[in-house]
C-alpha cells in the first residue's frame, strides 16, 4: 500500500501530536485534513470500540458558522428538513441539497442560538456553497470556518470516562442534544452524538490551546477503562448503516435515494433551494436506494471503487463500502440497488476485483 | 510514515492502473482524488523530470464547466483578471476571489467558446462556489463537473514525445494556448501548460475509455526518450516558484499577497465579486507577500505545517513549502513574509521542527 505524503495542505489538527504518539498507522484525508483510519489494526480497533472507550480526532468535521439576522433563513435554504421546531441546544442531521435535489453534504446542524449556527460537515467544501448562496441572495449573515475541532469519545464506557473529566452532568445530555461544560476554565459544547453506534459524545473544542490538555486528561482519567486512541471504524460503521458522503452517496444522489427521506419535510420546508426538485421525488419515490448487502465467501478486498451489482446479466446497482465483519461472520456492505432488485432477500451478484460473489439484499443493517 | 487508506471517496482516476503498474510509492489527495507524489524517489524523479519526459496523472485537476448565455459573465464575476480580451483557444491563469478578496482557488480558465468554459481547478471544491453564485444571481448557465481527466506530459523531451503520438502540429501550440488533436478518432484539447518549469503539455481527456490507451501509446512511443511515470515534483516546483493552493496560500490571502497582482486588473474587471475589496489592496499594496527563501544547513525535514519566520525576536512570517535542492545545493523554500523583512538579502530565522536555522530572502525564485 502506498504512503501518504504530508504537506501543509493536508492540515494537521490540534490533536495530531496525540494521534502520532498513540501510533497511528493509516490516514485518510477529509476536508483537506488528516483523519486517522487505523491504530492497532482495523479489526482490533473494532473489537476495542465495541467493548471499551476511544478518543477520536475528528477535527476534520469542520464547522461552517452562520451568524446574523438571516442565519436561520439561510440554514433553511440549505436543507429540505423543516427546522422551524428546532431549539437552541439541539443537533439535527440535515441533508444539504442543490437546486436539483442532489446532495452536497450530510452534516449535523448545531443550533447555538436563533442567529448563530454551526454546520458540522462531511467531506466537501460546503463553506463555498453557503458563501455563494449568502452572497448571491445578499443575505445579512456572516459565513466562515471557525477554529473548532471536534474530539469524539465513543464506546460503551464513554459516559463513565466523560463524567470523570466534565462531571456527572454529561450523563444527562440526551441524544443529539448538547450542553455547555467547563474544562480548564473554558466552556465547550458537548453533544451526545458521533459516527458510531456504540454511544458517546462529541466535544467541540474551540481554538487549539487546550486541545492536547483535554486529550491527555481523558487518556489519564480513562486508564482503568482501557481508553485508547481510535477513529471511525470501517467495519462498525457499515454494520450500523452509517453512510459516508463521497463513498456511499455523492451529488448525483437525492436524499431519498440515500434512505434519508425521513429527514426531508419537502412540503413544509419553505425556502429550501432544492424543494421544487424534491417535491417530485418525494411523491414518486426513488428508482434506486441504499441497501445493506451481505456478500458471501471469505473476506472481501478493500473497496476502493464502485463494485458492480448484477442480476440476470444486467447492472442493477453498485457496492460502495464493504468489509469483513468478525462479529457477524460475513461480509457486510452498503450499496445502491435498483427498485427491481431492492427487496429484502433478493439474490444478486457482486463483481469485486477478486471475482464474482453472490450477495443477498437485507431488510436492515446489522445493528 | 503512515499509509493512505483507500476508499471510493478518494477517487481513482482513468490512469490509476498505469500509475500503479509504474510503481507509485506515495500519494496525496487533491480534489477528493488520488494524486501521485513519488515514483522512484522525489530526488530521482526530479533529476529525470529535468532531463527527459514524464507522464503525470493530474486527473485531480478537475474541471468546472460553464455553459450557456451567461457563462462569460459568470466567469468574470469569479476573477479580478480582465477577461475581455481572451479568445477561444486561450488559457488564462485566474485567481478566484470571494467578496473580501480572499482566494478560493487559483485555476486555469480554458475558453472553449464564448458560451463554454472549463476551469481547471486547484484543491478546493470551486464547483460549490460557482454553483452558489449562479443560483443566487439566477444566471442562465449550466455549471457542473464534466468527466475530463488531464494527463500532463512534462520535461524537455515533451515536444518530441507528443509529436510522435499527435503529429508535429503540437510543436506549434503556443504557451497557454490549446488546440484540438485526434487520438483514436477522438478530439482532445491539448494545451502547452503544466505544473513545472520544464516545458510540456496537458491533454484534457474526456471520458475514461481511451485514457489507458493514450497512457500506453505515450509510454510505448517514448521508450528511447526514457519516458517514465512522474508527478508534480516538490523540489522543482519550489525552485520554479510554482505556488500550491492550500500550501502556500489559502482563503485568508489576497492575490496581491501571493504575488499575483499582475493577474488582477482591478480597475477594469467590472463585475468581479471581490473587486471592491481588492481596489483598496491594489492601491495600498499588501503588508505581507510570498517570497523565495534560502534556508541554511543540511536538508530540512518535510514541511507538513507552517514554520514560523522570526527576526529580532518577532514573528515576521511563515514558511509553507521547503525542500533540499540537489541542483542548487541549498534548501529552497516558499514563505509569506511581512513588508518589514521582505527585501532581498534580509536575514531571518526559520523555526522548523528540528530547530532554528538562518535563512535569506531572495529577489527571485531559482528558475
Interface residues (C-beta under 8 A of the other chain):
Chain A: X1 X2 X3 X4 X5 X6 X7 X8 X9 X10 X12 X24 X25 X26 X27 X28 X29 X32 X37 X38 X98 X99 X104 X123 X124 X125 X126 X127 X128 X129 X130 X131 X132 X133 X134 X135 X136 X137 X244 X245 X246 X247 X273 X302 X303 X304 X305 X306 X320 X321
Chain B: X1 X2 X3 X4 X5 X6 X7 X8 X9 X10 X12 X24 X25 X26 X27 X28 X29 X32 X37 X38 X98 X99 X104 X123 X124 X125 X126 X127 X128 X129 X130 X131 X132 X133 X134 X135 X136 X137 X244 X245 X246 X247 X273 X302 X303 X304 X305 X306 X320 X321
